[in-house]
Amino acid sequence: MTRIALVVSDVDGTLLTKDKILTDGAKNAAHALREAGIGFTIVSSRPTIGMGFLIEPLAISLPIGAFNGSAIVDAQLKPIEQHLIAPNVAQRSLDVLNEFGVDIWLFTNDKWLTRNGDGEYVPHEKRAIKHDPTIVADFAPYLASACKIVGSSSDAALLQRCEAAMREAVGTRATAVRSQTYYLDITPPGHDKGTFVDAMAKRLGISTKAVATIGDMQNDLAMFKNSGLSIAMGNASDDVKTQATEVTASNEDEGFAGAVELILRENGRG
């Protein structure tokens, strides 16, 4: 195996516990990577505004990926590369989500917009991204600045069907993938966690074979495919685990730290 020079990690379900806690074990693991001379960064379906609290405790200095990699920002959260959903595609996405009756959120670079402040997952998202939503009557004024649209529902089977319908509706004009069993993300086309891995490898002048990725959901598969070593969390579904090189413990059992230990061990063997 090529020696790992960069680790790219997902955030929710991977780096954080289900209660959105960054454990001391995870912090120590990130610092161990730095001490070993291995770069570390994060990529997430989260909006930019929901990632800033991780920068300091993880001592991240490299660019990070927001909105499933369609936005790349520096460690001060200033945009390096930003892509948007075309307004007509954003409207089509809203139409499909309305058809399925799921709660809808629209994210711009600096705002979280919803028509329903009492939505089922609004408290969960507020706690997760440490940011409050802006309540709007209509999404129309924001269609030209949509970075991500989310459909949320506790009915996992319904959301899975919605994902299939969304992919058929938007085709190649957007990327539709679940970041959690309860979140369906619609993001700009041609950009995902895999393209973020490519961009970081190019920026650092390394091969993607020298990149290790850690994740737990379907939206992490794109970066698994574009890295030399991929590690699925123990809480990942079986279809995600089968597409990873290795499997670690769950996010409730220091799985991220376990993945880092595996990476350091493999590098030591090299």
C-alpha positions as CSV (number, residue, x, y, z in Angstrom):
1,M,0.0,0.0,0.0
2,T,1.2,3.5,-0.8
3,R,2.2,5.4,2.4
4,I,-0.7,7.7,3.5
5,A,0.0,11.4,3.4
6,L,-3.5,12.8,3.9
7,V,-6.6,11.7,5.8
8,V,-10.0,13.0,4.8
9,S,-12.8,12.4,7.3
10,D,-16.6,12.7,7.2
11,V,-18.1,14.5,10.2
12,D,-21.5,13.3,11.3
13,G,-21.6,9.6,12.1
14,T,-17.8,9.4,11.8
15,L,-15.9,12.2,13.6
16,L,-18.8,13.0,16.0
17,T,-20.9,10.8,18.2
18,K,-24.7,10.6,17.7
19,D,-25.0,13.4,20.2
20,K,-22.7,15.6,18.1
21,I,-19.8,15.4,20.5
22,L,-16.2,15.5,19.5
23,T,-14.5,13.2,22.0
24,D,-11.0,13.6,23.4
25,G,-10.1,10.4,21.7
26,A,-11.0,11.9,18.3
27,K,-9.1,15.1,19.1
28,N,-6.1,13.1,20.2
29,A,-6.2,11.0,17.0
30,A,-6.3,14.1,14.8
31,H,-3.3,15.4,16.7
32,A,-1.5,12.1,16.3
33,L,-1.8,12.4,12.5
34,R,-0.2,15.8,12.6
35,E,2.6,14.5,14.8
36,A,3.2,11.8,12.2
37,G,3.4,14.3,9.4
38,I,0.1,13.3,7.9
39,G,-2.3,16.0,6.7
40,F,-5.8,16.0,8.0
41,T,-9.0,17.6,6.9
42,I,-12.8,17.1,6.8
43,V,-15.5,17.0,4.2
44,S,-19.2,17.0,5.1
45,S,-22.7,17.5,3.8
46,R,-22.9,20.2,6.4
47,P,-23.1,23.9,5.4
48,T,-20.0,26.0,5.9
49,I,-21.6,27.7,8.9
50,G,-21.9,24.3,10.6
51,M,-18.2,23.4,10.4
52,G,-16.3,26.2,12.1
53,F,-16.5,24.8,15.6
54,L,-14.3,21.9,14.5
55,I,-11.4,23.8,13.2
56,E,-9.6,24.8,16.4
57,P,-10.0,21.6,18.5
58,L,-8.7,19.5,15.5
59,A,-6.0,22.1,14.6
60,I,-7.1,22.0,11.0
61,S,-5.1,24.2,8.7
62,L,-5.9,22.6,5.3
63,P,-9.0,23.6,3.3
64,I,-12.2,21.8,4.2
65,G,-15.2,20.7,2.1
66,A,-18.7,21.7,2.8
67,F,-22.0,20.9,1.1
68,N,-20.7,17.4,0.2
69,G,-17.6,18.9,-1.4
70,S,-19.3,21.3,-3.7
71,A,-17.8,24.2,-1.6
72,I,-14.2,24.3,-0.6
73,V,-13.2,26.9,2.1
74,D,-10.1,27.7,3.9
75,A,-9.6,27.2,7.7
76,Q,-11.1,30.7,8.2
77,L,-14.2,29.5,6.3
78,K,-13.5,31.9,3.4
79,P,-14.6,30.4,0.0
80,I,-11.9,29.0,-2.2
81,E,-14.3,27.3,-4.6
82,Q,-18.0,27.6,-4.6
83,H,-20.7,26.0,-6.8
84,L,-24.5,26.5,-6.8
85,I,-27.5,24.6,-7.9
86,A,-29.1,26.1,-11.1
87,P,-32.3,27.9,-10.1
88,N,-34.6,25.8,-12.4
89,V,-33.1,22.6,-10.9
90,A,-33.5,24.0,-7.4
91,Q,-37.2,24.5,-8.2
92,R,-37.6,21.0,-9.6
93,S,-36.0,19.6,-6.5
94,L,-38.4,21.5,-4.3
95,D,-41.3,20.2,-6.4
96,V,-40.2,16.6,-5.8
97,L,-39.7,17.1,-2.1
98,N,-43.1,18.6,-1.8
99,E,-44.6,15.7,-3.6
100,F,-43.2,13.3,-1.0
101,G,-44.3,15.6,1.8
102,V,-40.9,15.9,3.5
103,D,-39.7,18.9,5.4
104,I,-37.5,21.2,3.2
105,W,-34.5,23.3,4.0
106,L,-32.5,25.5,1.6
107,F,-28.9,26.5,2.4
108,T,-27.0,29.4,1.0
109,N,-23.4,30.1,1.8
110,D,-24.3,31.8,5.0
111,K,-28.0,31.0,5.7
112,W,-30.2,28.0,6.6
113,L,-33.7,28.7,5.4
114,T,-36.9,26.8,6.2
115,R,-40.6,27.4,5.9
116,N,-41.3,25.4,9.0
117,G,-39.5,26.4,12.2
118,D,-41.2,23.5,14.0
119,G,-40.0,20.8,11.6
120,E,-39.2,17.4,13.1
121,Y,-35.4,17.7,12.6
122,V,-35.0,21.5,13.1
123,P,-33.9,21.1,16.8
124,H,-31.5,18.3,15.8
125,E,-29.9,20.5,13.1
126,K,-29.7,23.5,15.3
127,R,-27.7,21.4,17.8
128,A,-25.6,19.9,15.1
129,I,-24.5,23.0,13.2
130,K,-24.8,25.4,16.2
131,H,-26.8,27.8,14.1
132,D,-30.4,28.9,13.9
133,P,-32.6,28.8,10.8
134,T,-34.1,31.8,9.1
135,I,-37.9,31.3,8.6
136,V,-39.2,32.3,5.2
137,A,-42.6,32.1,3.6
138,D,-41.2,31.3,0.1
139,F,-37.9,29.8,-1.1
140,A,-38.2,31.6,-4.5
141,P,-36.0,34.7,-3.6
142,Y,-33.1,32.3,-2.7
143,L,-33.2,29.8,-5.7
144,A,-30.3,31.7,-7.4
145,S,-28.0,31.2,-4.4
146,A,-28.8,27.6,-3.4
147,C,-25.7,25.7,-2.2
148,K,-27.7,22.7,-1.0
149,I,-31.4,21.7,-0.6
150,V,-32.3,19.1,2.0
151,G,-35.4,16.9,2.5
152,S,-35.7,15.6,6.0
153,S,-38.0,12.8,7.3
154,S,-37.9,10.2,10.0
155,D,-39.5,7.8,7.4
156,A,-36.3,6.2,6.1
157,A,-38.1,4.1,3.5
158,L,-40.0,7.1,2.2
159,L,-36.8,9.1,1.9
160,Q,-35.1,6.3,0.0
161,R,-38.0,6.3,-2.5
162,C,-37.7,10.1,-2.6
163,E,-34.0,9.8,-3.4
164,A,-34.7,7.5,-6.4
165,A,-37.4,9.9,-7.7
166,M,-35.1,12.9,-7.2
167,R,-32.3,11.3,-9.1
168,E,-34.7,10.6,-12.0
169,A,-36.1,14.1,-11.9
170,V,-32.8,16.0,-11.8
171,G,-30.6,13.6,-13.8
172,T,-27.1,14.9,-14.2
173,R,-28.2,18.5,-13.3
174,A,-27.6,17.9,-9.6
175,T,-26.4,15.2,-7.2
176,A,-29.0,13.6,-4.9
177,V,-27.8,11.4,-2.1
178,R,-28.7,10.7,1.5
179,S,-26.2,11.9,4.0
180,Q,-28.2,10.3,6.9
181,T,-31.1,8.0,6.8
182,Y,-33.2,11.0,7.6
183,Y,-31.6,13.6,5.3
184,L,-31.6,13.7,1.5
185,D,-29.1,16.2,0.1
186,I,-29.4,17.9,-3.3
187,T,-26.1,19.6,-4.3
188,P,-24.5,21.0,-7.5
189,P,-23.6,18.5,-10.1
190,G,-20.1,17.2,-10.8
191,H,-18.9,17.9,-7.2
192,D,-19.0,15.4,-4.4
193,K,-16.7,14.1,-1.7
194,G,-14.7,12.3,-4.3
195,T,-13.9,15.4,-6.3
196,F,-12.9,17.0,-3.0
197,V,-10.4,14.2,-2.4
198,D,-9.1,14.8,-6.0
199,A,-8.8,18.6,-5.4
200,M,-6.9,18.1,-2.1
201,A,-4.5,15.6,-3.6
202,K,-3.8,18.0,-6.4
203,R,-3.3,20.9,-4.0
204,L,-0.8,18.8,-1.9
205,G,0.9,17.3,-5.0
206,I,0.2,13.7,-3.9
207,S,-1.4,10.8,-5.5
208,T,-5.0,9.9,-4.4
209,K,-3.5,6.5,-3.5
210,A,-1.8,8.4,-0.7
211,V,-5.2,9.5,0.7
212,A,-7.1,7.6,3.4
213,T,-10.8,8.4,3.8
214,I,-13.2,7.6,6.7
215,G,-17.0,7.7,6.5
216,D,-20.3,6.0,7.2
217,M,-22.9,6.9,4.6
218,Q,-23.7,6.6,0.9
219,N,-22.4,10.1,0.2
220,D,-19.0,8.9,1.4
221,L,-18.7,6.2,-1.2
222,A,-17.5,8.8,-3.8
223,M,-14.4,9.5,-1.7
224,F,-13.9,5.9,-0.9
225,K,-13.6,5.2,-4.6
226,N,-11.1,8.1,-5.0
227,S,-8.7,7.1,-2.2
228,G,-6.0,4.5,-1.7
229,L,-7.4,3.4,1.7
230,S,-11.1,3.7,2.7
231,I,-12.4,2.9,6.2
232,A,-16.1,2.5,7.0
233,M,-17.4,3.1,10.5
234,G,-18.9,0.3,12.4
235,N,-22.3,2.1,12.4
236,A,-22.3,2.2,8.6
237,S,-24.7,0.0,6.6
238,D,-23.5,-3.2,5.2
239,D,-23.5,-1.8,1.6
240,V,-21.2,1.0,2.7
241,K,-18.9,-1.4,4.6
242,T,-18.6,-3.8,1.6
243,Q,-17.2,-0.9,-0.5
244,A,-14.5,0.1,2.0
245,T,-11.0,-1.3,2.4
246,E,-11.4,-1.7,6.1
247,V,-14.0,-1.3,8.9
248,T,-13.5,0.3,12.2
249,A,-15.6,0.6,15.4
250,S,-18.7,2.7,15.5
251,N,-18.8,6.5,16.2
252,E,-20.1,5.7,19.7
253,D,-17.0,3.5,20.4
254,E,-14.1,5.8,19.2
255,G,-14.2,4.4,15.7
256,F,-12.5,7.4,14.3
257,A,-9.6,7.0,16.6
258,G,-9.5,3.3,15.7
259,A,-9.3,4.2,12.0
260,V,-6.4,6.6,12.7
261,E,-4.6,3.8,14.6
262,L,-5.1,1.6,11.6
263,I,-3.7,4.2,9.3
264,L,-0.6,4.8,11.5
265,R,-0.1,1.1,11.8
266,E,-0.2,0.6,8.0
267,N,2.2,3.5,7.4
268,G,4.6,1.9,10.0
269,R,4.5,-1.3,8.0
270,G,5.4,0.6,4.9
